[in-house]
Amino acid sequence: MTVEMIEKKLKVPRDLLLREGMKRYLEFEFRRLEIDAAEIRKRHDIKSFDDLWAKLERGEVSESECFDDLTRLEYLETRAEKVLELLKEL
């Protein structure tokens, strides 16, 4: 299936199809990122990457306990910010 096929059969402008498709993808991606980040936040009883970093600095958790979650949460939060920026531009 192609955009052209949908455009012709449903008589929907291509730009509308592409814009709505991109919007739905970004919304889905944001929800997925937030679900993954929420699991990490819950596991460490935190609200953000900065909270987990602060716990590490205070010695409440060791680097070996949280390194994977710390790096993953940083990635998830950074990507979610980018996705939100793109959504705002649509």
Biopython code that builds the backbone (N, CA, C, O; Angstrom):
import numpy as np
from Bio.PDB.StructureBuilder import StructureBuilder

atoms = [
    (1, "MET", "N", (0.846, -1.171, 0.000)),
    (1, "MET", "CA", (0.000, 0.000, 0.000)),
    (1, "MET", "C", (0.893, 1.236, 0.000)),
    (1, "MET", "O", (1.938, 1.263, 0.651)),
    (2, "THR", "N", (0.474, 2.241, -0.728)),
    (2, "THR", "CA", (1.240, 3.477, -0.818)),
    (2, "THR", "C", (0.354, 4.673, -0.481)),
    (2, "THR", "O", (-0.872, 4.573, -0.434)),
    (3, "VAL", "N", (1.003, 5.786, -0.252)),
    (3, "VAL", "CA", (0.272, 7.030, 0.010)),
    (3, "VAL", "C", (-0.599, 7.368, -1.198)),
    (3, "VAL", "O", (-1.734, 7.821, -1.051)),
    (4, "GLU", "N", (-0.062, 7.145, -2.374)),
    (4, "GLU", "CA", (-0.810, 7.451, -3.594)),
    (4, "GLU", "C", (-2.114, 6.654, -3.666)),
    (4, "GLU", "O", (-3.152, 7.185, -4.062)),
    (5, "MET", "N", (-2.052, 5.380, -3.282)),
    (5, "MET", "CA", (-3.257, 4.543, -3.316)),
    (5, "MET", "C", (-4.321, 5.078, -2.359)),
    (5, "MET", "O", (-5.494, 5.177, -2.718)),
    (6, "ILE", "N", (-3.910, 5.418, -1.157)),
    (6, "ILE", "CA", (-4.862, 5.949, -0.163)),
    (6, "ILE", "C", (-5.412, 7.280, -0.647)),
    (6, "ILE", "O", (-6.612, 7.540, -0.558)),
    (7, "GLU", "N", (-4.529, 8.110, -1.156)),
    (7, "GLU", "CA", (-4.923, 9.424, -1.661)),
    (7, "GLU", "C", (-6.016, 9.304, -2.728)),
    (7, "GLU", "O", (-6.997, 10.046, -2.709)),
    (8, "LYS", "N", (-5.836, 8.372, -3.644)),
    (8, "LYS", "CA", (-6.793, 8.205, -4.739)),
    (8, "LYS", "C", (-8.093, 7.558, -4.279)),
    (8, "LYS", "O", (-9.181, 8.030, -4.610)),
    (9, "LYS", "N", (-7.975, 6.484, -3.519)),
    (9, "LYS", "CA", (-9.181, 5.749, -3.121)),
    (9, "LYS", "C", (-10.058, 6.533, -2.147)),
    (9, "LYS", "O", (-11.286, 6.477, -2.228)),
    (10, "LEU", "N", (-9.427, 7.263, -1.229)),
    (10, "LEU", "CA", (-10.204, 8.002, -0.231)),
    (10, "LEU", "C", (-10.372, 9.475, -0.564)),
    (10, "LEU", "O", (-11.092, 10.206, 0.117)),
    (11, "LYS", "N", (-9.697, 9.893, -1.618)),
    (11, "LYS", "CA", (-9.748, 11.295, -2.035)),
    (11, "LYS", "C", (-9.360, 12.227, -0.879)),
    (11, "LYS", "O", (-10.059, 13.184, -0.548)),
    (12, "VAL", "N", (-8.209, 11.893, -0.287)),
    (12, "VAL", "CA", (-7.660, 12.686, 0.810)),
    (12, "VAL", "C", (-6.347, 13.291, 0.324)),
    (12, "VAL", "O", (-5.520, 12.579, -0.246)),
    (13, "PRO", "N", (-6.140, 14.589, 0.536)),
    (13, "PRO", "CA", (-4.893, 15.210, 0.082)),
    (13, "PRO", "C", (-3.660, 14.561, 0.721)),
    (13, "PRO", "O", (-3.645, 14.220, 1.904)),
    (14, "ARG", "N", (-2.649, 14.409, -0.100)),
    (14, "ARG", "CA", (-1.406, 13.771, 0.334)),
    (14, "ARG", "C", (-0.808, 14.464, 1.556)),
    (14, "ARG", "O", (-0.365, 13.793, 2.488)),
    (15, "ASP", "N", (-0.789, 15.794, 1.564)),
    (15, "ASP", "CA", (-0.182, 16.506, 2.691)),
    (15, "ASP", "C", (-0.925, 16.227, 3.997)),
    (15, "ASP", "O", (-0.308, 16.159, 5.060)),
    (16, "LEU", "N", (-2.244, 16.067, 3.922)),
    (16, "LEU", "CA", (-3.020, 15.728, 5.114)),
    (16, "LEU", "C", (-2.669, 14.318, 5.597)),
    (16, "LEU", "O", (-2.480, 14.092, 6.793)),
    (17, "LEU", "N", (-2.586, 13.384, 4.664)),
    (17, "LEU", "CA", (-2.209, 12.013, 5.019)),
    (17, "LEU", "C", (-0.838, 11.967, 5.688)),
    (17, "LEU", "O", (-0.666, 11.322, 6.722)),
    (18, "LEU", "N", (0.113, 12.639, 5.103)),
    (18, "LEU", "CA", (1.470, 12.628, 5.649)),
    (18, "LEU", "C", (1.531, 13.315, 7.012)),
    (18, "LEU", "O", (2.156, 12.801, 7.940)),
    (19, "ARG", "N", (0.886, 14.468, 7.134)),
    (19, "ARG", "CA", (0.890, 15.206, 8.398)),
    (19, "ARG", "C", (0.236, 14.389, 9.514)),
    (19, "ARG", "O", (0.773, 14.285, 10.617)),
    (20, "GLU", "N", (-0.927, 13.815, 9.213)),
    (20, "GLU", "CA", (-1.628, 13.022, 10.229)),
    (20, "GLU", "C", (-0.854, 11.748, 10.567)),
    (20, "GLU", "O", (-0.820, 11.329, 11.724)),
    (21, "GLY", "N", (-0.239, 11.138, 9.566)),
    (21, "GLY", "CA", (0.575, 9.948, 9.808)),
    (21, "GLY", "C", (1.769, 10.250, 10.690)),
    (21, "GLY", "O", (2.090, 9.487, 11.601)),
    (22, "MET", "N", (2.431, 11.376, 10.414)),
    (22, "MET", "CA", (3.570, 11.768, 11.238)),
    (22, "MET", "C", (3.125, 12.086, 12.664)),
    (22, "MET", "O", (3.800, 11.737, 13.632)),
    (23, "LYS", "N", (1.994, 12.744, 12.774)),
    (23, "LYS", "CA", (1.476, 13.096, 14.104)),
    (23, "LYS", "C", (1.182, 11.836, 14.921)),
    (23, "LYS", "O", (1.562, 11.738, 16.087)),
    (24, "ARG", "N", (0.513, 10.891, 14.304)),
    (24, "ARG", "CA", (0.180, 9.637, 15.007)),
    (24, "ARG", "C", (1.447, 8.880, 15.404)),
    (24, "ARG", "O", (1.526, 8.337, 16.507)),
    (25, "TYR", "N", (2.430, 8.843, 14.516)),
    (25, "TYR", "CA", (3.688, 8.175, 14.842)),
    (25, "TYR", "C", (4.358, 8.849, 16.033)),
    (25, "TYR", "O", (4.794, 8.172, 16.964)),
    (26, "LEU", "N", (4.443, 10.161, 16.013)),
    (26, "LEU", "CA", (5.101, 10.884, 17.112)),
    (26, "LEU", "C", (4.351, 10.696, 18.426)),
    (26, "LEU", "O", (4.968, 10.539, 19.479)),
    (27, "GLU", "N", (3.025, 10.712, 18.366)),
    (27, "GLU", "CA", (2.238, 10.480, 19.588)),
    (27, "GLU", "C", (2.487, 9.080, 20.132)),
    (27, "GLU", "O", (2.638, 8.904, 21.341)),
    (28, "PHE", "N", (2.532, 8.088, 19.260)),
    (28, "PHE", "CA", (2.804, 6.717, 19.668)),
    (28, "PHE", "C", (4.208, 6.607, 20.262)),
    (28, "PHE", "O", (4.400, 5.979, 21.303)),
    (29, "GLU", "N", (5.171, 7.211, 19.603)),
    (29, "GLU", "CA", (6.557, 7.164, 20.074)),
    (29, "GLU", "C", (6.684, 7.828, 21.450)),
    (29, "GLU", "O", (7.384, 7.318, 22.325)),
    (30, "PHE", "N", (6.016, 8.950, 21.636)),
    (30, "PHE", "CA", (6.065, 9.634, 22.930)),
    (30, "PHE", "C", (5.480, 8.752, 24.034)),
    (30, "PHE", "O", (6.056, 8.647, 25.116)),
    (31, "ARG", "N", (4.351, 8.127, 23.765)),
    (31, "ARG", "CA", (3.740, 7.235, 24.766)),
    (31, "ARG", "C", (4.666, 6.070, 25.101)),
    (31, "ARG", "O", (4.802, 5.706, 26.269)),
    (32, "ARG", "N", (5.297, 5.487, 24.099)),
    (32, "ARG", "CA", (6.221, 4.376, 24.330)),
    (32, "ARG", "C", (7.402, 4.814, 25.184)),
    (32, "ARG", "O", (7.798, 4.111, 26.113)),
    (33, "LEU", "N", (7.951, 5.954, 24.875)),
    (33, "LEU", "CA", (9.083, 6.477, 25.648)),
    (33, "LEU", "C", (8.678, 6.747, 27.091)),
    (33, "LEU", "O", (9.418, 6.425, 28.020)),
    (34, "GLU", "N", (7.514, 7.331, 27.274)),
    (34, "GLU", "CA", (7.046, 7.644, 28.623)),
    (34, "GLU", "C", (6.769, 6.386, 29.446)),
    (34, "GLU", "O", (7.031, 6.366, 30.648)),
    (35, "ILE", "N", (6.254, 5.362, 28.826)),
    (35, "ILE", "CA", (6.012, 4.098, 29.537)),
    (35, "ILE", "C", (7.330, 3.497, 29.999)),
    (35, "ILE", "O", (7.453, 3.063, 31.144)),
    (36, "ASP", "N", (8.315, 3.471, 29.108)),
    (36, "ASP", "CA", (9.630, 2.927, 29.471)),
    (36, "ASP", "C", (10.275, 3.745, 30.582)),
    (36, "ASP", "O", (10.842, 3.187, 31.522)),
    (37, "ALA", "N", (10.188, 5.068, 30.474)),
    (37, "ALA", "CA", (10.784, 5.940, 31.489)),
    (37, "ALA", "C", (10.051, 5.794, 32.826)),
    (37, "ALA", "O", (10.677, 5.822, 33.885)),
    (38, "ALA", "N", (8.738, 5.640, 32.775)),
    (38, "ALA", "CA", (7.949, 5.502, 34.010)),
    (38, "ALA", "C", (8.353, 4.257, 34.788)),
    (38, "ALA", "O", (8.370, 4.273, 36.018)),
    (39, "GLU", "N", (8.673, 3.194, 34.091)),
    (39, "GLU", "CA", (9.112, 1.970, 34.767)),
    (39, "GLU", "C", (10.405, 2.213, 35.543)),
    (39, "GLU", "O", (10.551, 1.745, 36.672)),
    (40, "ILE", "N", (11.329, 2.935, 34.947)),
    (40, "ILE", "CA", (12.593, 3.243, 35.621)),
    (40, "ILE", "C", (12.354, 4.187, 36.791)),
    (40, "ILE", "O", (12.908, 3.993, 37.873)),
    (41, "ARG", "N", (11.531, 5.208, 36.574)),
    (41, "ARG", "CA", (11.234, 6.168, 37.649)),
    (41, "ARG", "C", (10.588, 5.462, 38.840)),
    (41, "ARG", "O", (10.924, 5.740, 39.990)),
    (42, "LYS", "N", (9.682, 4.568, 38.565)),
    (42, "LYS", "CA", (9.015, 3.839, 39.642)),
    (42, "LYS", "C", (9.999, 2.943, 40.386)),
    (42, "LYS", "O", (9.981, 2.881, 41.616)),
    (43, "ARG", "N", (10.842, 2.259, 39.652)),
    (43, "ARG", "CA", (11.819, 1.347, 40.253)),
    (43, "ARG", "C", (12.736, 2.079, 41.243)),
    (43, "ARG", "O", (13.134, 1.515, 42.262)),
    (44, "HIS", "N", (13.061, 3.328, 40.936)),
    (44, "HIS", "CA", (13.987, 4.088, 41.784)),
    (44, "HIS", "C", (13.285, 5.158, 42.628)),
    (44, "HIS", "O", (13.944, 5.917, 43.339)),
    (45, "ASP", "N", (11.958, 5.219, 42.550)),
    (45, "ASP", "CA", (11.172, 6.210, 43.286)),
    (45, "ASP", "C", (11.691, 7.622, 43.013)),
    (45, "ASP", "O", (12.046, 8.360, 43.933)),
    (46, "ILE", "N", (11.728, 7.978, 41.735)),
    (46, "ILE", "CA", (12.217, 9.280, 41.295)),
    (46, "ILE", "C", (11.248, 9.876, 40.287)),
    (46, "ILE", "O", (10.292, 9.229, 39.859)),
    (47, "LYS", "N", (11.519, 11.143, 39.913)),
    (47, "LYS", "CA", (10.684, 11.794, 38.912)),
    (47, "LYS", "C", (11.432, 12.097, 37.618)),
    (47, "LYS", "O", (10.816, 12.403, 36.597)),
    (48, "SER", "N", (12.776, 12.010, 37.663)),
    (48, "SER", "CA", (13.545, 12.362, 36.473)),
    (48, "SER", "C", (14.962, 11.812, 36.545)),
    (48, "SER", "O", (15.403, 11.291, 37.570)),
    (49, "PHE", "N", (15.659, 11.947, 35.418)),
    (49, "PHE", "CA", (17.074, 11.590, 35.354)),
    (49, "PHE", "C", (17.849, 12.338, 36.427)),
    (49, "PHE", "O", (18.691, 11.759, 37.113)),
    (50, "ASP", "N", (17.563, 13.628, 36.569)),
    (50, "ASP", "CA", (18.278, 14.442, 37.563)),
    (50, "ASP", "C", (18.094, 13.905, 38.977)),
    (50, "ASP", "O", (19.027, 13.942, 39.779)),
    (51, "ASP", "N", (16.904, 13.408, 39.289)),
    (51, "ASP", "CA", (16.664, 12.820, 40.619)),
    (51, "ASP", "C", (17.525, 11.582, 40.836)),
    (51, "ASP", "O", (18.091, 11.396, 41.913)),
    (52, "LEU", "N", (17.624, 10.742, 39.820)),
    (52, "LEU", "CA", (18.442, 9.532, 39.949)),
    (52, "LEU", "C", (19.919, 9.908, 40.062)),
    (52, "LEU", "O", (20.662, 9.301, 40.833)),
    (53, "TRP", "N", (20.333, 10.894, 39.305)),
    (53, "TRP", "CA", (21.718, 11.362, 39.391)),
    (53, "TRP", "C", (22.018, 11.879, 40.794)),
    (53, "TRP", "O", (23.082, 11.603, 41.349)),
    (54, "ALA", "N", (21.081, 12.627, 41.364)),
    (54, "ALA", "CA", (21.259, 13.159, 42.720)),
    (54, "ALA", "C", (21.363, 12.022, 43.738)),
    (54, "ALA", "O", (22.180, 12.084, 44.657)),
    (55, "LYS", "N", (20.543, 10.992, 43.578)),
    (55, "LYS", "CA", (20.626, 9.831, 44.471)),
    (55, "LYS", "C", (22.000, 9.172, 44.379)),
    (55, "LYS", "O", (22.564, 8.746, 45.387)),
    (56, "LEU", "N", (22.519, 9.096, 43.184)),
    (56, "LEU", "CA", (23.846, 8.516, 42.970)),
    (56, "LEU", "C", (24.914, 9.374, 43.659)),
    (56, "LEU", "O", (25.800, 8.848, 44.333)),
    (57, "GLU", "N", (24.824, 10.678, 43.487)),
    (57, "GLU", "CA", (25.797, 11.580, 44.103)),
    (57, "GLU", "C", (25.737, 11.549, 45.629)),
    (57, "GLU", "O", (26.762, 11.693, 46.295)),
    (58, "ARG", "N", (24.549, 11.364, 46.175)),
    (58, "ARG", "CA", (24.392, 11.300, 47.636)),
    (58, "ARG", "C", (24.775, 9.932, 48.203)),
    (58, "ARG", "O", (24.849, 9.750, 49.418)),
    (59, "GLY", "N", (25.013, 8.983, 47.314)),
    (59, "GLY", "CA", (25.383, 7.649, 47.758)),
    (59, "GLY", "C", (24.207, 6.771, 48.150)),
    (59, "GLY", "O", (24.393, 5.732, 48.783)),
    (60, "GLU", "N", (22.997, 7.179, 47.779)),
    (60, "GLU", "CA", (21.804, 6.395, 48.095)),
    (60, "GLU", "C", (21.709, 5.153, 47.217)),
    (60, "GLU", "O", (21.094, 4.158, 47.602)),
    (61, "VAL", "N", (22.316, 5.215, 46.047)),
    (61, "VAL", "CA", (22.421, 4.062, 45.149)),
    (61, "VAL", "C", (23.851, 4.026, 44.618)),
    (61, "VAL", "O", (24.510, 5.058, 44.499)),
    (62, "SER", "N", (24.312, 2.834, 44.306)),
    (62, "SER", "CA", (25.657, 2.717, 43.747)),
    (62, "SER", "C", (25.576, 2.811, 42.229)),
    (62, "SER", "O", (24.519, 2.614, 41.630)),
    (63, "GLU", "N", (26.711, 3.115, 41.629)),
    (63, "GLU", "CA", (26.757, 3.203, 40.175)),
    (63, "GLU", "C", (26.392, 1.873, 39.539)),
    (63, "GLU", "O", (25.710, 1.832, 38.515)),
    (64, "SER", "N", (26.845, 0.794, 40.145)),
    (64, "SER", "CA", (26.532, -0.524, 39.578)),
    (64, "SER", "C", (25.042, -0.835, 39.663)),
    (64, "SER", "O", (24.518, -1.579, 38.834)),
    (65, "GLU", "N", (24.358, -0.277, 40.650)),
    (65, "GLU", "CA", (22.913, -0.503, 40.803)),
    (65, "GLU", "C", (22.091, 0.265, 39.768)),
    (65, "GLU", "O", (21.026, -0.188, 39.348)),
    (66, "CYS", "N", (22.592, 1.421, 39.365)),
    (66, "CYS", "CA", (21.728, 2.280, 38.554)),
    (66, "CYS", "C", (22.308, 2.696, 37.214)),
    (66, "CYS", "O", (21.642, 3.421, 36.475)),
    (67, "PHE", "N", (23.514, 2.274, 36.865)),
    (67, "PHE", "CA", (24.147, 2.768, 35.639)),
    (67, "PHE", "C", (23.286, 2.520, 34.399)),
    (67, "PHE", "O", (23.064, 3.439, 33.611)),
    (68, "ASP", "N", (22.811, 1.312, 34.222)),
    (68, "ASP", "CA", (21.989, 1.004, 33.040)),
    (68, "ASP", "C", (20.717, 1.849, 33.017)),
    (68, "ASP", "O", (20.339, 2.392, 31.978)),
    (69, "ASP", "N", (20.062, 1.954, 34.173)),
    (69, "ASP", "CA", (18.838, 2.757, 34.240)),
    (69, "ASP", "C", (19.136, 4.237, 34.021)),
    (69, "ASP", "O", (18.353, 4.942, 33.384)),
    (70, "LEU", "N", (20.245, 4.701, 34.540)),
    (70, "LEU", "CA", (20.628, 6.102, 34.394)),
    (70, "LEU", "C", (20.842, 6.449, 32.921)),
    (70, "LEU", "O", (20.326, 7.454, 32.432)),
    (71, "THR", "N", (21.596, 5.624, 32.229)),
    (71, "THR", "CA", (21.855, 5.903, 30.816)),
    (71, "THR", "C", (20.584, 5.736, 29.981)),
    (71, "THR", "O", (20.343, 6.515, 29.059)),
    (72, "ARG", "N", (19.785, 4.741, 30.296)),
    (72, "ARG", "CA", (18.538, 4.526, 29.556)),
    (72, "ARG", "C", (17.562, 5.676, 29.783)),
    (72, "ARG", "O", (16.929, 6.151, 28.841)),
    (73, "LEU", "N", (17.441, 6.122, 31.030)),
    (73, "LEU", "CA", (16.520, 7.209, 31.343)),
    (73, "LEU", "C", (16.953, 8.506, 30.669)),
    (73, "LEU", "O", (16.116, 9.270, 30.189)),
    (74, "GLU", "N", (18.247, 8.751, 30.635)),
    (74, "GLU", "CA", (18.737, 9.952, 29.944)),
    (74, "GLU", "C", (18.337, 9.897, 28.469)),
    (74, "GLU", "O", (17.855, 10.886, 27.918)),
    (75, "TYR", "N", (18.536, 8.754, 27.836)),
    (75, "TYR", "CA", (18.160, 8.587, 26.437)),
    (75, "TYR", "C", (16.651, 8.794, 26.248)),
    (75, "TYR", "O", (16.228, 9.524, 25.352)),
    (76, "LEU", "N", (15.847, 8.149, 27.095)),
    (76, "LEU", "CA", (14.392, 8.229, 26.958)),
    (76, "LEU", "C", (13.891, 9.659, 27.129)),
    (76, "LEU", "O", (13.055, 10.121, 26.353)),
    (77, "GLU", "N", (14.394, 10.358, 28.134)),
    (77, "GLU", "CA", (13.938, 11.722, 28.383)),
    (77, "GLU", "C", (14.380, 12.673, 27.265)),
    (77, "GLU", "O", (13.618, 13.552, 26.862)),
    (78, "THR", "N", (15.591, 12.500, 26.770)),
    (78, "THR", "CA", (16.086, 13.347, 25.687)),
    (78, "THR", "C", (15.287, 13.109, 24.413)),
    (78, "THR", "O", (14.912, 14.055, 23.719)),
    (79, "ARG", "N", (15.032, 11.848, 24.112)),
    (79, "ARG", "CA", (14.257, 11.534, 22.900)),
    (79, "ARG", "C", (12.819, 12.034, 23.028)),
    (79, "ARG", "O", (12.250, 12.539, 22.061)),
    (80, "ALA", "N", (12.236, 11.897, 24.210)),
    (80, "ALA", "CA", (10.863, 12.376, 24.422)),
    (80, "ALA", "C", (10.785, 13.888, 24.215)),
    (80, "ALA", "O", (9.808, 14.382, 23.652)),
    (81, "GLU", "N", (11.794, 14.623, 24.657)),
    (81, "GLU", "CA", (11.819, 16.071, 24.435)),
    (81, "GLU", "C", (11.845, 16.390, 22.947)),
    (81, "GLU", "O", (11.141, 17.290, 22.488)),
    (82, "LYS", "N", (12.655, 15.654, 22.196)),
    (82, "LYS", "CA", (12.735, 15.864, 20.749)),
    (82, "LYS", "C", (11.404, 15.556, 20.074)),
    (82, "LYS", "O", (10.970, 16.281, 19.179)),
    (83, "VAL", "N", (10.763, 14.480, 20.505)),
    (83, "VAL", "CA", (9.464, 14.107, 19.936)),
    (83, "VAL", "C", (8.435, 15.196, 20.218)),
    (83, "VAL", "O", (7.660, 15.562, 19.334)),
    (84, "LEU", "N", (8.422, 15.712, 21.442)),
    (84, "LEU", "CA", (7.471, 16.791, 21.784)),
    (84, "LEU", "C", (7.731, 18.044, 20.949)),
    (84, "LEU", "O", (6.786, 18.698, 20.508)),
    (85, "GLU", "N", (8.984, 18.381, 20.731)),
    (85, "GLU", "CA", (9.320, 19.530, 19.883)),
    (85, "GLU", "C", (8.764, 19.336, 18.477)),
    (85, "GLU", "O", (8.195, 20.258, 17.893)),
    (86, "LEU", "N", (8.931, 18.142, 17.943)),
    (86, "LEU", "CA", (8.419, 17.863, 16.598)),
    (86, "LEU", "C", (6.895, 17.926, 16.557)),
    (86, "LEU", "O", (6.317, 18.432, 15.594)),
    (87, "LEU", "N", (6.248, 17.414, 17.595)),
    (87, "LEU", "CA", (4.787, 17.488, 17.658)),
    (87, "LEU", "C", (4.301, 18.931, 17.665)),
    (87, "LEU", "O", (3.312, 19.262, 17.012)),
    (88, "LYS", "N", (4.994, 19.780, 18.398)),
    (88, "LYS", "CA", (4.610, 21.197, 18.457)),
    (88, "LYS", "C", (4.747, 21.858, 17.096)),
    (88, "LYS", "O", (3.974, 22.754, 16.759)),
    (89, "GLU", "N", (5.731, 21.421, 16.308)),
    (89, "GLU", "CA", (5.936, 21.999, 14.984)),
    (89, "GLU", "C", (4.844, 21.590, 14.000)),
    (89, "GLU", "O", (4.571, 22.306, 13.036)),
    (90, "LEU", "N", (4.219, 20.436, 14.247)),
    (90, "LEU", "CA", (3.132, 20.000, 13.367)),
    (90, "LEU", "C", (1.929, 20.850, 13.675)),
    (90, "LEU", "O", (0.877, 20.675, 13.061)),
]
sb = StructureBuilder()
sb.init_structure("model")
sb.init_model(0)
sb.init_chain("A")
sb.init_seg("    ")
for serial, (resi, resn, name, xyz) in enumerate(atoms, 1):
    if name == "N":
        sb.init_residue(resn, " ", resi, " ")
    sb.init_atom(name, np.array(xyz, "f"), 0.0, 1.0, " ", f" {name:<3s}", serial, name[0])
structure = sb.get_structure()
